[in-house]
Structures are given as C-alpha cells and as structure tokens.
Amino acid sequence: MKKQELTYEQAIERLEKIASSLEQQQTSLDDLINNLQEAKKLLTFCKEKLKKTEMDVENILSEDGTR
C-alpha cells in the first residue's frame, strides 16, 4: 500500500496487527526486522498525520477568532 493511499486508521490497524503478532510470538526471527522497520514507518506516518491535523485545527480556530 502506498503511503499516499494510507489512512491514519489503516496505519493504526496495521500497527496493532504487528504488535499482536510480536506479543504472541507469531513472527519469525527473519520477519522481525521487517516488521520493526514497517512499524517505525507507520509510527512516523501517524505522528506526522496527527501533527498536521493539530495544526489544521489550530488554524481553523484562529481564523474563526476563537483563539
């Protein structure tokens, strides 16, 4: 899935699946690095999405004169 097509909710869902497989030790040692790298990318994506959303909300509120 391309990053541009990924939604925040899809990223969180994938992170939950990765975490669950790690907790249940369903990940082979060979896949561990790949999963950790994917999780890191997903976390970065989610943080950026949240930061952008926060800035958008602040801009909307300040335009409205409520801030």
C-alpha positions in Angstrom: 0.0 0.0 0.0 1.4 3.4 -1.0 1.9 6.0 1.7 -0.4 8.5 -0.1 -3.2 6.0 -0.1 -2.8 5.0 3.6 -5.2 6.5 6.1 -4.4 7.0 9.8 -6.9 4.3 10.7 -5.3 1.8 8.4 -1.9 2.6 9.8 -3.1 2.1 13.4 -4.8 -1.2 12.4 -1.6 -2.4 10.8 0.5 -1.4 13.9 -2.0 -3.3 16.1 -1.5 -6.4 14.0 2.2 -6.1 14.1 2.2 -5.6 17.9 -0.2 -8.5 18.4 2.0 -10.9 16.3 5.0 -9.8 18.3 3.2 -10.2 21.6 2.0 -13.7 20.6 5.4 -14.5 19.2 3.9 -15.3 15.8 6.7 -13.5 14.0 9.7 -15.5 12.8 13.1 -14.1 13.6 13.6 -13.4 9.9 10.4 -11.3 9.7 11.1 -9.5 13.0 13.4 -6.8 11.4 11.0 -6.2 8.5 8.1 -5.8 10.9 10.0 -3.4 13.1 11.0 -1.3 10.1 7.4 -1.2 8.9 6.2 -0.3 12.4 8.7 2.5 12.6 7.5 3.9 9.2 3.9 3.6 10.3 4.6 5.4 13.6 6.3 8.2 11.7 3.3 8.5 9.4 0.9 8.6 12.3 2.8 11.2 14.2 3.0 13.4 11.1 -0.7 13.0 10.4 -1.6 13.9 14.0 0.8 17.0 13.9 -0.8 18.2 10.6 -4.3 17.7 11.9 -3.4 19.6 15.1 -2.0 22.5 13.1 -5.1 22.4 10.8 -7.4 22.6 13.8 -5.4 25.4 15.4 -5.5 27.3 12.0 -9.3 26.9 11.8 -9.8 28.0 15.3 -7.6 31.0 14.9 -9.3 32.0 11.7 -12.6 31.8 13.5 -11.3 34.2 16.2 -11.8 31.7 19.0 -8.1 31.5 19.7 
